[in-house]
Amino acid sequence: MQGLVIKSTGSWYLVHGEDDRDYQCRIKGKFRIKGIQTTNPVAVGDQVDFEMEPNSENGVIYKLHPRKNYIIRKSINLSKQAQIIAANIDEAFLVVTLASPRTSLGFIDRFLVTAEAYSIPSVLIFNKLDLYNEDGLEVLAEYKNIYESLGYPCYEVSATEGTNMPLIESLLKDKTTLFSGHSGVGKSSLINVLLPDRNIKTGEISESSDKGQHTTTFAEMHTLPFGGYLIDSPGIRELGIYDIKPEELSHYFREMRNLMHQCKFHNCRHINEPSCAVLDAVKTGEIESSRYESYLSMYHGNETRA
């Protein structure tokens, strides 16, 4: 039987079968010895084939269908492995907050680069608009200016007040969308507005660390009543870049990709080479300094935290 993986709990997967029923499934042992360097060979959003175990209500996944794309991150504590956050998605929404917790520009850039590498359109959702004071609104405008100038759609919302939520619904309609971001940015609160009957657990912000508490433990796909699917993913504290070679990194920065062919050397690293169009653009302000700092951090293999 063929099915869609709608929830992953690490060792078990909930699969929505073609008969419109859900089945608890595990992975057949062979999956683990095929050289797949990920902590989860199967991810939410995957299309799989499975069969029922004899004398059991549980199934066994024995085939993974080819993926059109996926979002992946390096396993921070397992450097040779990675974790697939979700597969076969139409768009990725990164939920951002400027405080409690703060989403750094470096974290945003890493997410966008990862999405660019797998040709996944990205959208930035600035949540908790109701908490911003005048200074906060100025910072928000600066963030939006950076990313909207690069072609990334940015939207301001408030889950608690419902601000701009009808607009978010229109963006989600009839698409499979990943919701990602740090713990505490309000992903679960936003999803509760979109799916009020689900009553997804929300968490408090730690006063000592100003970081969110994990409330979503496992990735899960929800069917949207107005059409489409929403994948809720666990909060990400670190986002390690995986399987992107340093010499290819600039291809996934839109503003660098547009200039790289103007560099004197075809293999320019955009670090200290003469007649580098990218470095010239950084000096003139055509390329935002924060974006270039993110590039250098990723190029040199530095990890980033919240």
C-alpha positions in Angstrom: 0.0 0.0 0.0 1.2 3.5 -0.7 0.9 6.3 1.8 2.0 9.8 3.0 4.1 10.1 6.2 2.2 12.7 8.3 4.1 12.3 11.6 7.5 11.1 12.7 8.4 10.2 16.3 11.9 8.9 15.6 11.3 5.2 15.6 7.7 5.2 14.5 5.9 6.9 11.6 2.3 7.7 11.2 1.3 7.0 7.5 -1.9 8.2 5.9 -2.7 5.3 3.5 -4.4 5.5 0.2 -7.5 4.0 1.9 -7.8 7.2 3.9 -6.8 5.5 7.1 -3.7 6.2 9.3 -1.2 3.4 10.2 1.6 3.2 12.7 4.6 2.0 10.8 8.2 1.3 11.5 11.1 1.2 9.0 12.4 -2.1 7.5 15.9 -2.8 8.6 17.5 -2.4 5.2 16.8 1.4 5.2 19.5 1.8 7.8 22.3 0.2 5.8 21.9 1.9 2.4 24.4 4.7 3.2 21.8 7.3 4.1 23.7 9.7 6.3 20.7 11.1 8.1 19.3 10.4 11.5 15.9 9.9 10.0 15.9 8.0 6.6 12.1 8.8 6.3 10.6 12.2 7.0 7.2 13.9 7.2 6.0 14.6 3.7 7.6 11.5 2.2 5.6 9.2 0.0 6.2 5.6 0.9 5.1 2.0 0.3 4.3 -0.1 3.3 2.9 -3.5 4.2 1.1 -4.8 7.3 2.9 -7.0 9.7 1.4 -10.5 10.2 -1.1 -10.6 13.0 -0.6 -6.9 13.8 -2.3 -3.5 13.2 1.2 -2.0 12.5 2.9 -1.6 9.2 6.4 -1.8 7.8 7.8 0.9 5.4 9.8 -0.9 2.7 10.1 1.7 -0.1 10.8 5.4 -0.2 9.5 7.2 -3.3 11.9 9.8 -4.9 11.7 13.3 -3.3 11.2 16.5 -5.2 13.0 18.4 -2.4 13.6 18.5 1.3 14.9 20.8 4.0 17.9 19.4 5.9 20.1 20.5 8.7 23.4 19.2 10.0 23.1 17.3 13.3 25.1 19.5 15.6 26.3 16.7 17.9 26.7 14.2 15.0 28.9 15.9 12.5 28.7 13.2 9.8 25.0 13.0 9.9 22.0 15.3 9.2 18.4 15.5 10.0 15.7 15.9 7.3 13.1 18.4 8.7 10.5 17.8 6.0 10.2 16.5 2.4 8.2 17.3 -0.7 7.2 20.8 0.3 6.0 23.7 -1.9 7.2 26.5 0.4 8.9 27.1 3.7 7.8 29.7 6.3 10.4 30.8 8.8 8.6 32.3 11.8 10.8 35.1 13.2 10.7 37.2 16.4 13.0 40.1 17.3 12.9 39.4 21.0 11.8 36.7 23.4 13.4 34.9 21.7 15.5 36.8 19.2 16.0 35.4 15.8 19.4 36.4 14.6 20.1 37.5 11.0 22.7 34.7 10.8 20.0 32.1 11.6 17.7 33.6 9.0 20.4 33.5 6.4 21.2 29.9 7.1 17.6 28.9 6.7 17.3 30.8 3.4 20.5 29.4 2.0 19.4 25.8 2.9 16.0 26.5 1.1 17.8 28.0 -1.9 20.0 24.9 -2.2 16.9 22.8 -2.6 14.9 25.3 -4.7 12.2 25.8 -2.0 10.5 29.2 -2.0 10.9 30.9 1.4 8.7 33.4 3.3 9.6 35.2 6.5 6.7 35.6 9.0 7.4 38.2 11.7 5.2 37.2 14.6 4.3 38.9 17.9 3.6 42.2 16.2 1.5 43.2 19.2 4.5 43.3 21.5 6.7 45.7 19.4 7.3 49.2 20.7 8.5 52.0 18.5 12.2 50.9 18.6 11.1 47.3 17.8 9.1 48.5 14.7 12.2 50.3 13.5 14.3 47.1 13.8 11.5 45.2 12.1 11.6 47.7 9.2 15.4 47.2 8.9 15.0 43.4 8.8 12.2 43.6 6.2 14.2 46.0 4.0 17.1 43.5 3.9 15.1 40.5 2.8 12.3 42.1 0.7 15.1 43.8 -1.4 16.3 40.2 -2.2 12.8 39.1 -3.2 11.9 37.2 0.0 8.3 38.0 1.0 7.9 39.3 4.6 4.7 39.5 6.5 3.9 40.9 10.0 1.5 38.9 12.1 0.2 38.6 15.6 -1.2 35.2 16.6 -2.7 36.5 19.8 -4.6 39.3 18.0 -5.2 37.6 14.6 -3.4 40.3 12.7 -3.0 39.5 9.0 -4.0 35.8 9.6 -6.4 35.8 6.7 -3.5 36.8 4.5 -1.4 33.9 5.8 -4.3 31.5 5.0 -4.4 32.7 1.4 -0.6 32.0 1.2 -1.1 28.5 2.6 -4.1 27.5 0.5 -3.6 24.3 -1.6 0.1 24.1 -0.8 2.3 21.9 1.4 4.1 24.4 3.7 6.8 23.9 6.3 6.6 26.0 9.5 10.0 26.4 11.1 11.8 28.6 13.5 13.3 28.8 17.1 11.3 27.4 20.0 9.1 30.2 21.4 8.6 32.2 18.2 4.9 31.2 18.3 4.6 28.5 15.6 2.1 26.6 17.7 0.1 29.7 18.5 -0.1 30.5 14.8 -1.2 27.0 13.9 -3.9 27.1 16.6 -5.4 30.2 14.9 -5.3 28.3 11.5 -6.5 25.0 13.1 -8.5 26.0 16.2 -9.9 22.5 16.7 -6.3 21.0 17.1 -5.5 22.9 20.4 -1.7 22.4 19.9 0.3 22.9 23.1 2.1 26.2 23.4 5.0 27.0 25.8 6.3 29.8 27.8 9.6 31.7 27.3 12.3 31.0 29.9 13.1 34.2 31.8 16.7 33.2 32.4 17.7 32.3 28.9 15.0 34.3 26.9 14.6 31.1 24.8 11.5 29.2 24.1 10.7 25.8 25.5 10.2 23.0 23.1 6.5 22.3 22.7 6.5 20.5 19.4 8.6 17.3 20.0 8.1 15.7 16.6 7.4 16.9 13.1 3.7 16.5 12.1 1.6 17.3 9.0 -1.8 18.9 9.5 -4.6 19.1 6.8 -5.8 22.7 6.4 -9.6 23.1 6.2 -9.2 25.6 3.4 -7.0 23.3 1.3 -3.3 22.3 1.6 -1.1 20.9 4.3 1.0 22.5 7.0 4.0 20.8 8.5 4.8 21.8 12.1 8.4 21.1 13.0 10.2 21.1 16.4 11.9 24.4 17.3 15.4 24.7 15.9 18.0 26.1 18.2 21.0 25.6 15.9 20.9 25.3 12.1 24.1 23.7 10.7 24.6 23.8 7.0 24.9 20.4 5.4 26.1 19.1 2.1 26.9 22.6 0.6 30.5 22.9 -0.6 32.3 26.2 0.3 32.9 26.9 -3.4 29.2 26.6 -4.1 27.9 28.6 -1.2 27.7 32.0 -2.9 25.3 30.4 -5.5 22.7 30.3 -2.7 23.0 34.0 -1.8 20.8 35.7 -4.4 22.7 39.0 -4.4 26.0 37.2 -4.8 24.7 34.9 -7.5 23.8 37.9 -9.6 27.4 39.3 -9.4 29.7 36.3 -9.3 30.3 36.3 -13.1 31.6 39.8 -12.9 34.6 38.7 -10.7 38.0 38.6 -12.3 38.6 35.0 -11.4 36.0 32.3 -12.2 36.8 30.5 -9.0 36.6 33.6 -6.8 35.9 32.8 -3.1 34.7 36.4 -2.5 37.0 36.7 0.5 40.2 38.6 -0.4 40.6 38.2 -4.2 41.4 41.3 -6.3 38.7 42.6 -8.7 35.9 40.7 -6.8 32.5 42.1 -7.7 31.0 40.8 -4.5 33.6 42.5 -2.3 33.1 45.7 -4.2 29.3 45.4 -3.7 29.8 44.9 0.1 32.0 48.1 0.2 29.4 50.2 -1.6 26.5 48.8 0.4 24.9 47.0 -2.5 25.3 43.8 -0.5 24.2 44.1 3.1 27.2 43.6 5.5 25.1 41.2 7.7 24.6 39.0 4.7 28.3 39.0 3.9 29.1 38.2 7.5 26.7 35.2 7.3 28.5 34.1 4.1 31.9 34.2 5.8 30.6 32.3 8.9 29.1 29.5 6.7 32.1 29.4 4.4 34.5 28.8 7.3 32.2 26.2 8.8 31.1 28.1 11.9 27.8 26.9 13.6 25.3 29.4 14.8 23.0 29.4 17.8 20.1 31.4 18.8 
